[in-house]
């Protein structure tokens, strides 16, 4: 089979989306183009062509990703799909090689994605970097510890007000949490605040609230009602789409509001950080049924700039022997310290594949975790403890949206 991998033209854009859209029972239309082309330019949407037909597609959103102590340009891998008529013929492998090479040439040191199936992307060098949590909390068990924050108020806002109030709060949280993508004005408009009928999954309209501390907007939440009644009583739920505060008092105020909404039986939310405050704030935390799944996956495309973009704890250093079969420029030994990352001829302390390095990059996992999972090898005694002290972070990474 002769295969050509190349970026789409604007006229071919829907062809590049069809291989993934058909899995959702849809065909890309004018609304799809209006939503995607401002965020994913045609030159960043690859298609795999054979006999004039697109049998695969893969795109990469441009954004900045927060990392410990900083941020960097990242390719947000998205809309990856292969037609079922051409599965198991190397289409995905060919697209991913091209996508990683393009990411390298654009100077984006990291690629990131959410995996439709967890077993797919490790062979392309992606490592699980952040976990996510999901809750289904019976409202009757929604009591929180402590007293409400004095001076904290929650109020409804319009979508136009949200466009102004929400982004600065989100940016403030990004500075505190690794793993969060930046959001352009178009991203806020098309991906976050818009509320098309097809996105509601049978629920009501999206509600927007802001939490104010002494009059300062410090947190926001978006949610919708999925209302049902049985024998005259509500058995519905509030689905929290997104909620975050730029300081603990704002987060406290938001969740006191959300778990206190009347006429519902449950409060649900997914894409929560695994170290979310509710773990300690809820009087009966086991009642929320907190479940954990895989979230953000990270692929180190250019090792030196990626590892130099983040901060480190202390004055130590570690030499990593990295294996990378797809991005050969990453192969070899690298010294990592508070001053960044550079090639070295020094003896290696730890040996690991590039996907394992992606798992520790944001602080979601430790080198000790890798050793226990037999995904890395300690070559010098004490090296793993030294590496974990160097890579230590105070919070777990969190990506609050699937892209």
C-alpha positions in Angstrom: 0.0 0.0 0.0 1.4 3.3 -1.1 0.9 5.9 1.6 1.4 9.7 1.6 1.5 11.6 4.9 1.1 15.4 4.5 -0.7 18.4 6.0 -4.2 19.1 4.7 -5.2 22.1 2.7 -8.3 24.0 3.9 -10.3 22.3 1.1 -9.1 18.9 2.5 -9.7 19.7 6.1 -12.8 17.6 6.6 -11.0 14.7 4.9 -8.4 14.8 7.7 -11.1 14.7 10.3 -13.3 11.9 8.9 -11.1 9.0 10.1 -11.8 10.0 13.7 -15.3 11.5 13.3 -16.7 8.3 12.0 -16.1 6.6 15.3 -18.6 9.0 16.9 -21.2 8.4 14.2 -20.7 11.9 12.6 -19.4 13.5 9.4 -17.5 16.8 9.7 -19.7 19.7 8.6 -19.5 23.5 8.4 -20.0 23.8 12.1 -17.0 21.5 12.6 -14.9 23.7 10.4 -16.0 26.9 12.2 -15.0 25.3 15.6 -11.7 23.7 14.6 -9.9 25.8 12.0 -9.3 28.8 14.4 -7.7 26.4 16.8 -6.1 23.8 14.6 -4.8 25.4 11.4 -4.8 23.2 8.3 -1.0 23.0 8.3 -1.2 21.3 11.7 -3.7 18.7 10.5 -2.0 15.7 8.9 -3.8 13.2 6.7 -2.7 9.8 5.4 -3.6 9.4 1.8 -3.8 6.3 -0.4 -5.4 6.3 -3.9 -6.6 9.8 -3.3 -8.6 8.9 -0.1 -7.7 10.0 3.4 -7.5 6.9 5.5 -6.0 8.5 8.6 -5.7 11.8 10.3 -3.8 13.4 13.2 -3.6 17.0 14.4 -1.6 19.0 16.9 -3.0 22.1 18.7 -0.5 24.8 19.4 -0.4 25.9 23.1 1.7 26.6 26.1 1.8 24.0 28.8 2.5 24.8 32.5 5.4 22.8 33.9 6.9 22.9 37.4 8.2 26.5 37.8 7.4 27.6 34.2 5.8 26.8 30.9 6.8 25.9 27.3 5.4 25.5 23.8 3.7 22.1 23.3 2.0 20.3 20.5 -1.4 19.1 21.8 -2.0 15.9 19.8 -5.6 15.5 18.8 -8.1 14.0 16.3 -5.9 10.9 15.7 -7.8 8.2 13.9 -7.4 5.5 11.2 -10.2 4.2 9.1 -11.3 0.7 10.0 -10.8 -0.2 6.4 -7.0 0.3 6.8 -6.2 -0.8 10.3 -3.1 -2.7 11.1 -1.2 -1.5 8.0 1.2 0.9 9.6 -0.9 4.1 9.0 -0.9 5.2 12.6 2.9 4.6 13.0 3.6 6.6 9.8 1.4 9.5 11.0 3.0 9.6 14.5 6.5 9.6 13.1 5.6 12.5 10.8 3.8 14.3 13.6 6.8 14.0 16.0 9.2 15.2 13.3 7.0 18.2 12.6 6.8 19.0 16.3 10.6 18.9 16.5 11.0 21.1 13.5 8.6 23.7 14.9 10.7 23.9 18.1 8.0 22.4 20.4 10.0 20.4 22.9 7.0 18.3 24.2 3.9 16.7 22.7 0.9 15.9 24.9 -2.3 14.0 24.5 -5.3 12.3 26.1 -5.3 8.6 25.0 -8.5 7.1 23.6 -7.0 3.7 24.7 -4.2 3.6 27.2 -2.2 0.9 25.3 -1.7 2.9 22.1 0.8 5.6 22.6 3.6 4.1 24.8 5.2 2.7 21.7 5.5 6.2 20.3 7.3 7.4 23.4 4.4 8.9 25.4 4.3 8.3 29.1 1.4 8.6 31.5 2.2 11.9 33.2 -1.0 12.9 35.1 -3.9 11.0 36.7 -7.4 12.3 36.9 -10.2 11.8 39.4 -13.9 11.4 39.0 -16.6 11.7 41.7 -20.3 11.0 42.2 -21.2 12.5 45.5 -24.7 12.0 47.1 -25.7 15.5 48.0 -26.9 14.3 51.4 -23.3 13.5 52.2 -21.9 16.8 50.9 -21.0 18.4 54.3 -17.6 20.1 54.3 -15.3 20.6 57.3 -14.8 24.0 58.9 -16.8 27.2 58.5 -17.5 29.2 55.4 -14.9 31.8 54.4 -15.9 35.2 55.7 -16.6 37.7 52.9 -16.9 34.9 50.2 -19.8 35.2 47.8 -20.8 33.2 44.8 -22.9 34.8 42.0 -24.1 34.0 38.6 -22.5 35.7 35.6 -23.4 35.8 31.9 -21.3 34.1 29.3 -20.1 37.6 28.2 -19.0 38.3 31.8 -17.3 34.9 32.0 -15.2 35.8 29.0 -13.7 38.6 31.0 -13.6 37.1 34.5 -12.6 33.5 34.0 -9.4 33.7 32.0 -7.3 35.6 34.6 -8.3 33.1 37.3 -7.4 30.2 35.0 -4.0 31.8 34.3 -3.4 32.2 38.0 -4.1 28.6 38.6 -1.8 27.5 35.7 1.1 29.2 37.6 0.4 26.9 40.5 -0.3 23.6 38.7 1.8 21.8 36.1 0.0 20.1 33.2 -2.5 22.9 32.3 -2.6 24.1 28.7 -3.0 27.8 27.9 -6.2 29.1 26.4 -6.5 31.6 23.7 -9.5 33.9 23.3 -10.8 31.6 20.5 -10.2 28.6 22.8 -12.3 30.1 25.5 -15.1 31.1 23.1 -15.2 27.8 21.1 -14.1 25.1 23.5 -14.9 26.3 27.0 -17.7 28.8 27.2 -19.9 27.8 24.3 -22.8 25.5 25.0 -24.1 23.8 21.8 -27.1 21.5 22.2 -25.0 18.4 21.1 -22.6 18.9 24.0 -25.2 18.7 26.8 -25.8 15.0 26.8 -29.4 15.4 27.6 -28.7 18.0 30.4 -29.7 21.6 30.8 -27.9 24.8 29.8 -24.4 25.5 31.1 -24.4 27.7 34.2 -21.6 30.1 35.0 -20.7 31.4 38.5 -17.8 33.3 40.0 -16.6 33.2 43.6 -15.6 36.6 45.0 -13.4 37.1 48.1 -14.1 40.6 49.5 -15.3 41.6 46.0 -12.3 40.1 44.1 -13.1 37.4 41.5 -11.0 34.5 42.7 -12.7 31.4 41.4 -15.2 30.2 38.9 -17.4 27.1 38.1 -19.4 25.9 35.1 -22.1 23.3 35.7 -25.3 22.0 34.3 -28.4 20.2 35.7 -29.5 16.7 34.6 -32.9 16.8 36.1 -35.2 13.8 36.7 -38.0 13.2 39.1 -39.3 10.0 40.6 -42.5 9.9 42.7 -42.4 13.7 42.8 -38.8 13.9 44.2 -35.7 14.9 42.3 -33.3 12.1 41.5 -31.3 14.4 39.2 -27.7 15.5 39.4 -25.5 18.6 39.0 -22.7 17.9 36.6 -19.7 20.1 37.4 -18.0 20.9 34.1 -15.1 22.8 35.5 -14.3 24.5 38.9 -11.2 26.2 40.1 -10.0 28.9 42.5 -6.7 30.8 42.6 -6.5 30.4 46.4 -7.9 27.9 48.9 -10.6 30.2 50.1 -12.0 30.5 46.6 -12.0 26.8 46.1 -13.7 26.3 49.4 -16.4 28.8 48.5 -17.1 27.2 45.1 -17.5 23.7 46.4 -19.7 24.8 49.4 -21.9 26.3 46.7 -21.8 23.3 44.3 -22.6 20.6 46.9 -25.3 22.8 48.4 -27.5 23.2 45.2 -31.0 22.0 45.9 -33.2 19.7 44.0 -30.5 17.2 43.1 -29.5 13.8 44.4 -25.9 13.7 43.2 -23.0 16.0 42.3 -20.7 14.6 39.7 -17.4 15.8 38.3 -14.6 14.3 36.3 -11.1 15.6 35.3 -10.2 16.5 38.9 -6.6 16.5 40.2 -5.9 13.4 42.3 -4.9 15.6 45.2 -8.0 17.7 45.1 -9.0 19.5 48.3 -12.3 17.5 48.5 -10.2 14.5 49.7 -9.7 16.4 53.0 -12.6 18.9 53.0 -15.5 16.4 52.9 -16.6 15.1 56.2 -17.5 11.8 54.6 -14.9 11.7 51.7 -15.4 8.1 50.9 -19.0 8.9 49.9 -17.9 10.7 46.8 -16.7 7.5 45.2 -13.4 9.0 44.0 -12.1 6.9 41.1 -8.8 7.4 39.3 -8.0 7.0 35.6 -5.3 8.1 33.2 -5.2 11.7 32.2 -2.5 13.6 30.4 0.3 11.7 28.5 3.6 13.4 27.8 6.1 12.8 25.0 9.5 14.4 25.4 10.4 15.5 21.8 13.5 17.5 22.5 15.0 16.5 25.8 17.4 19.4 26.6 14.9 22.3 26.1 12.1 20.3 27.7 14.0 19.5 30.9 15.5 23.0 31.0 12.1 24.6 30.9 11.1 23.3 34.3 12.5 24.1 37.7 14.2 21.7 40.2 14.5 21.4 43.9 17.9 21.8 45.6 21.4 21.8 44.2 21.8 18.2 43.2 22.2 16.7 39.8 21.6 13.3 38.1 22.8 11.8 34.8 20.1 10.0 32.8 20.8 7.4 30.1 17.8 7.9 27.8 16.7 5.5 25.1 14.5 6.9 22.3 13.9 4.8 19.2 11.8 7.4 17.3 13.5 10.7 18.1 17.2 9.6 17.9 18.5 13.0 18.9 17.3 12.3 22.4 19.4 9.1 22.7 22.3 9.2 25.1 23.4 10.6 28.5 22.0 13.9 29.9 23.0 15.8 33.0 20.0 17.3 34.8 20.5 19.9 37.6 19.0 23.2 38.8 20.8 24.9 35.9 18.9 22.8 33.3 19.8 19.9 31.1 22.8 19.2 28.9 24.6 16.3 27.1 27.4 14.7 29.0 30.0 12.0 28.8 29.7 11.3 32.5 28.7 7.9 33.8 24.9 7.4 34.0 23.1 7.2 37.3 19.7 6.0 35.9 18.8 4.3 32.6 15.3 4.7 31.3 13.2 4.9 28.0 11.8 8.2 26.9 8.2 7.3 27.8 9.2 6.7 31.4 10.9 10.1 31.5 7.6 11.6 30.3 5.9 10.1 33.4 8.2 11.9 35.9 8.4 15.1 33.9 5.5 17.0 35.5 5.8 15.4 38.9 2.9 13.0 38.5 5.1 10.0 39.2 8.6 9.5 40.8 11.7 7.7 39.7 11.0 5.3 42.6 7.7 4.6 41.0 9.5 3.7 37.8 11.9 1.4 39.6 9.0 -0.5 41.3 7.3 -0.8 37.9 10.5 -2.0 36.3 10.5 0.8 33.8 13.9 2.2 34.8 17.2 0.9 36.2 19.2 2.5 38.9 22.9 2.3 37.9 24.4 3.9 41.0 23.2 3.4 44.6 21.3 6.4 45.9 20.7 7.8 42.4 16.9 7.3 42.5 16.6 9.1 45.8 18.7 12.0 44.5 16.7 12.2 41.3 13.4 12.2 43.2 14.7 15.0 45.4 15.6 17.0 42.3 12.3 16.5 40.5 10.1 16.9 43.5 7.0 19.1 43.2 4.5 20.3 45.8 1.3 19.5 43.8 0.3 16.8 41.4 -0.1 17.8 37.7 -3.6 18.5 36.5 -5.1 18.9 33.0 -8.7 20.0 33.5 -9.8 19.4 29.9 -9.6 16.7 27.2 -8.2 18.1 24.0 
